[in-house]
């Protein structure tokens, strides 16, 4: 089973990419919609599980939007689809238009696997995921909307306001963004790992730079394995105090020391989803 710390292995795509085939049955999943690109109305296709929007472009079907990994349901966080990716084929079928993609998805059932043959910066790869339930799609939309709402609140926060910033947002079981460290933390596999770096406005810039894949092992010399435990301990450290954070990076143990910010905006409480 793939954990939130593992990255998807990238495969080179040859002519065999069009041999992906499955026997499918018809279940309508996505309604017809239009999007605007450069002021021009065009047909678009949405994948709710990923928060992805796909439109036709001069070089194929292009991904123009996708929810960041931290704003998706846990089982879709490892799906490596990015804005700008061009989708050439799906399940072995060459895609000529958004309508072709829509027809394919409308023939899929819950639990069926989708395999996209994708071109990114002239490098081919395969991206796969499973069709979710109606509940998955609704939960994904709600989670993505909350993720964006909180990010917007932070970006519009007034610099210089009193009080520390620690955003505690339950974006799925065991997942909490720590705004003071600009990192989305996950403990679903029994250890605290950095699954995403959060882009923040200048007034909220973190005192240290964590990396995706870092494993946090101790705070102030005390061992930690749960995100909630880490957040509570971090909250109790007075602003301006020295903080010692132990972690594993690239299979090597290291220790980071920094001063906890004295002020960075307003506090955001836990939001459970």
N, C-alpha and C positions, 0 to 999 in steps of 0.2 A: 504493500500500500504506500502510495506516494505521500510524504509529509510536506508541511508548508516550507521546510528548509531545503527540500530537494528541488533542483532545477530540472526542467525537461531536457532530455538528450536530443540534440539536433541531428537530423538525418539528411544526408545528401539526397537530392531528388533526381532520378534519372527518368528514362522513358517509362519505367515500371510504375511511376506515380499514377498513371491512368489505369492501372490494373486494380486499384482499390475498388471493390464492389461489394454491395450488400443487397439482400432481398428485402424490400421495404414495403410497408403498408401505409395507407393514406390517413393522416390525422392533421387537420389544419392547425398551424401553430402561430403564424405571424400575419398580421393584416397588411394590406397595401398602404404605403405612405409615401410622401414626397419630402425631400430635403432641399435646402438651398445651398449651393456652392458657388461663390463669386456672384451672388445675386440671381442665379439661374435655378429654376425649379427642376428637380430631377427625382427619378425613382430611387428609393432607398430601401434597405433591408435591415432590420434590427435583430440582434441576438440578445434577448433580455438577460440570459444567464451571465453574459460577459459585459453587458452594457455597451455592446459594440454596434456601431452604425456603419453600414457598408453601402457605397454608391458606385455607379459606373464612372470610369474615367477613361482617358485616351489610351491608357496602357492596361486596362482590365478593371476588375472589381477592387476598389481601394477602401481600406479601413480608415475612416476619418475621425472616429471617436471610439473610446473604450474606457470603461471604468478602471481606475488604478487597482492593482491587486488587493490592496488593503480595504477597498470598498466592495469587494465581491464576497460571495459565500465561500466558505473554506475550500470546498472541493474544486472551485474554479480559479483559485489564486495562482496556481502553477501554470495556467494556460498562457503560453508565450505568444500572444497576439498583440501587435502594437499599431498605433496610428501610423499611417503611411505604408503599411504592408499591402501588397497586391496579392489577392487570392486568385490563383490560376485554375484550380480544380478542387472539387470536393467529392470524396468517396469515389475517386476514379473517373469522375465526370467532368469534362472540360466545361468551364463556365463562360458562356458568351454574353450573359446579361444578368441584371438583378433578378429578372423574372425566372431565369433558369435556376438561380440559387434558391429563390422562394419556392419553386415547384419541388426542388429536392427536399427542402426542410419540411414542406407540407406532407411529404410522403414518409417522414420519420415518426417513430413512436418513442415514448419516454424510455430512456435507458439505451437507445441506439447510439452508436458512436459516430461522430463526425470527424473526418480527417481532411484538413485543408492542405493543399499544396500551395505554399506561400513563397513569394519572392520579396526579400528585404535587402535593399541596397545591392541588388544583383546577386544576392546569395540565396539559393533555394533551401527550403526547409519544410518539415511537416509539423502541423499543429493539430492536436487532437483533443476532443472533449466529448462528454455525453450529453444528450438531450435531457433537460431537467423536467421535473413535474410542474404543474401549474403553480403549486405552492412554492417551488424553487424560484420560478420566474417572478412571482409577486414579492417574495422575500428579497430577491436580488435587487429589484427596483427600489424597494423601501430602504435597503441598506445603502445603495449607491446614493440615493437622494440625501440621506442623513450624513453620509461622508462628505458630500459637496457642501451641504448646509453648514457643517461645523468648520470646514476649511474656510468658507467664505466669512464666517463669523470671526475667525482668527485673523484673516487678512484685513478685516475692517476694524480690528481692535485698535484702540487709541494708544500710541506709544507713550510710556511714562506713567501709566496708571499704576497705582499701588497694588501690591500683592503678587505672589508667585503664580506662574502658569503651569498647570499640570492638567492636561486633557485626558480624561479617562472615558474611553468610548468602547463599549463592548461590541465590536464589529464581527462577532462570532465567538464561539466558545474558546476561551483562553487568549483572546486577542485584545490588546489595548495599545492605542497610540500614546507615546510619552512625548508631549510637545516640547518639554524643556530639553530633550535630547534629539528631537526631530526624527523619531524612529517609531515604526510600527512593530510592536513586540508580540511574540507568539510563544506559548508554552504547551502546545497540544501534543508534543512528543516527549514531554517530561523534562525539558530544559528551556530556558529563555533564549530565544533567537531573534535576531533582527531580520524581519521579512521584507521591510521596505523603508526607504528613507523619505521622509515627508518634506516637501518643499514649503518653506515658510517665508513670510515677509522679513525684511532686514531687522526689524525691531525684535523679532523672535529668534534670531540666529542662535544656534546652540553653542555651548562653550567647547564642545568636542565634536569630532566627526566620526560617528559610527558608520559601519559598512554593512551592507546586506550580507547575511551569513555569519556575522559575529554572534558568538554565544556568550551571554552574560552569566558569569558564575558566582560572583560575590560583590556585595556592596558594603563599603566600610569594613571589609574583612569578614563579613558574615555571609555564609553560603546561601544562595537563593536558587529556587527552581520554579517558582510560580510568579507570573506577571503581577498579580494582585499584591503579593508579598513585596515585590520590588517597588511597586508604586507607593505602597503604604510606608515603607522604610525611607524612600526618597522624599516623600512628603514631610517626614518628621525631621529631616535635616534642615537646620536654620539657613535662611538665605545669606549668602556671603561666606558660608562655611566651606572648608576644604572637603571635597568628595573624592573617594578612591573607588574606582570601578574596575573589577577584575573580569577579564574576558578571554575567550579563545578566538584567535583570528588566524586563518590560514593554517590551522592545526598547531598553532603555537600559543602558549599562554602569555598574556601581556597585561599590563596594569596602566590605567589612565587616571591621572589626577587633575582635578579642575576645581574652580570655585563655583558654587551654586549661584546662579543669577539672582540678583537682589530684586529685580522687577522686570517683568516682560509682558505685561498686559493683564487680562482678566482671567479668572479661573473658570473652567468648564467642567461641570459635574458629570458623573457617569450616566450614560444613556444606554439602557439595555434594549436589545433587539432580539 
